[in-house]
């Protein structure tokens, strides 16, 4: 049954507010630290930056190994289960969540990352939502992660309720995204059909006169794209001449020379 608006929705909003506040504080800290890196301290700051990147790389590698070590042998070979959640819960902390989000780019590790995120219970709910919105995580995968939190015995009942509410919110976001993509596909198809009709009209001098300059330019740019050319791209002298000739004849309506 879908959770009713009320307490759970308020909990999600409070969590979103806390998360946004945290990110704002991190951004402000970055600005302050960045301003301290004055020219006179350039070498020191560069060294610190290099050390920070190295530590981050080591941290991601460590988290990756923790995830791989949490796998258990099942009917279909090594995989993840409830025992994996308990292992990951004891080996990782909320501070590892940024590294987990980064590891979502590894297609072979995505399921393990979902279990690792779920093992962090409440701390992972908002980051998972944000990852889905930013397309780092498929909406269905984000829903599955919320479901894992709901079923994980180490998460509190309050956290499970918030995860349930968030799962329905993520599902709604996914449906909105799907509708948007379908609408864009239809719009592109309609544009393609219209431009194709106008291209046929341009072959008839009488019908070509009915087209506006904008419609002619659409056909012209579509023709360039079909040839693999771009006005802004690198061009040979011959290609530049071809583009100029196409513009004069297709857009300005000048006769061939």
N, C-alpha and C positions, 0 to 999 in steps of 0.2 A: 504494500500500500504506500502511496506517495505521501511523504511527510506533509503535515498541514503547516501553513505559515504560522509563525509565532516564535517560540523560544529557540528552535533550531535555526531559523532564519536569522534571528538576532545574534546567535552565537557565531554564525558564518560571517556576518557583517563586522562583528567585533574582531574576529580573527583577521579579516581583510584589513581593518584599520590598523591593527598592531603590525601586520606585515608591511604595509605601506610606510608606516612610521619608521620601522627598522631600516627599510631600504633608503628612506630619506636621510636618516642619520648616517648610514654608510656613505651615501653620496656626499654629504656635507663633510664628513671626515676626510674623504678622498680629496676634496677641494682644498681643505686646510693643509693637509699633508703635501699636496702638490705645490701650494704657494710657498712652502718652506724650502722647496728645492730651488734655491736661488742659484744664479750662475756660479757664485763662489763655492757652492756646495755641490756643483754638478757631478763631479766624479763620485762623491760619496753617495749621492742619490741614485746614480746609475748602478753603482755596485749593489745598493740595497734593493733596487728594482730587479737586478739579475738574480740576486739571492732569493727574492720573493717568488719569481717565476720558477726557479729550481725547486723551491719548497712546495709550490703548488703542484708541479709535475710529480714530485715524490708522493704527495698526498693523494693525487688521483690514482697513481699506480698502486698505492697501498689499499685504497678503497676497492679498486678492481680485484685485487687478490683476495680481499676479504669476501667479496661476492662469490668468486669462483670457489673458494674454500667452503662456502655454505651449501654447496650442492650435495645432494644425496642420491644414492643409487635406487632407482625405481623400476617399474615394469618396462619403461621405455628408455632406460639408461640413466645417466646423470641428469638431475633436474632439481627443481625447487619445490619445497613443501612447507608444512607447518613448522617442522624442525628447523628449516632454513630461516624462517621468520624469527624464531627464538635465538638462533645463533647470531643473526645479523643485528638483532636488538641489543645483544650483549657486546657486540664488537664495534658498532657504529654509534655515533651521537648526532644530534641535530646539526652540529657544526660541519658534518660531512655532507649535508644535503646539497650545497652548491656543487661539490664534486660529483655527486650522484646525477644531478641535472646535466652536467657536462658529459657524463658517461652515457647518456641517452643517445648520443650520436653513434655509439657503437651498436650496430644492428644485432650483433651476435650476443650482446650482453643485456639487451633491453628487458627481457623477462626478469633476469636477476636484479636489475636496477629497480624494477617495479616492486619486487619483494623487499629490497633494501629500503626503499622509500616508505613502504607500508610498515616496516618494522619500527619506524620513528613516530608512528601514531599521529598525534595532533600536530606536531611540528611540520609534518610533510603535507598536510592538507592544502594549504594555500599555495606553496611552491608547485605542487602537482597541477593545480588549477592554472597557474600562470604559465607553466610549461606547455600545457595543452593549448592555451590561447596563443602562445608564441610558436606553435607548431613544432615544438621540440618533442612532443609526445602526442600520439594520435588520441583523439577524444575517447575512443573505445578503450584504449590502454589506460587512460586516466580514470575512467569509470571502474575498470578492473582493479586498479590500485586502491580506489576508495572501498571497493568491495572486500579487498584483502584486509584493510584496516577494520572494517565492520566485523570480520570473522576472526581477527587476531585476539586471542585471549588476554594478552598483556595490555591491550588498549582499554582505557576506562569506558564505561557505558556512555558517559557524556561525549567522549571523543567518537565513539561508534555512531551516535546519533548525529553528530555534526558531519561525519563522513558520509552518512546516508543522505543527509540533506544536500551535501556538496555533490554527491554522485548524480542526483537528479538535476542539479544546476548544470553540471558538466554535460549531461545528456542533452539538456535544452540548448546549451551553447553549441554542441555538435550538430544538432538539427538546424539551428540558425545558420551555421557555417555551410551545411549541405545545401540548404535552400539558396544561399548566396551564390555558391558555386554553380548550381543548376541555372540560376537566373543569368549569371555571367555567360554560361555556355550558350544559352538561348539567344542572348544579346549578340554574342560573337557570330553565331550562325546566321542571325538576321542581317547583321552588318555584311557578312561575306556574300550572302545572296544578293543584297542590294548593290554592293560594289560590282559583283559579277554582271548584274543586269545593266548597270551603267557602262561597264566595259564593252558590252555588246552594242549598246547604243552609240558608243564612240566610233564604232566601225561604220555607222551610217551617218553621212554628213548632215542629213536633215535632223535626225534624232540627237545628234551630238550638240546641236545648237540649243537644245532644251536643257542641257545640263548646266548647273552653276559651276563657278570656279572651284568651290569647295568639293563638289562631287568629282570634278576632273582631277583634283589633287589627290583624292582618295584612290582613284584608279591608278594614277601615276605612282604613288607611293607603294601601292600593292604590287605593281609591276616591278618596281625596283627590288622589293623584298623577294619576289619570285626569282629574280636574277642574282640574288645574293649580294646586292649592292646597297650602299647607304650613303647619303649625301655627307654625313659626318664621319664616315669611315675612311681608311686609307685607300686612295684610288690612283690608278695609273693615268697618264695623260689621255689615253684612249678611252678609259672608263669615264673620266670627267667630261670628255667631249660627247660620249654617248648619253650621259645623264642630262647634259645641257640640251641636247637635241630632243630627247624624250620630253623634257619640260616644255620646250617651245611648241612641240607638236601636240602633246596631250593636254597641257594645261592652258597654254596661250592660244592654241588653235591655229598655229602657223602651218603653212604647207611645207611638205618635205622639200629639202634642197639637195 
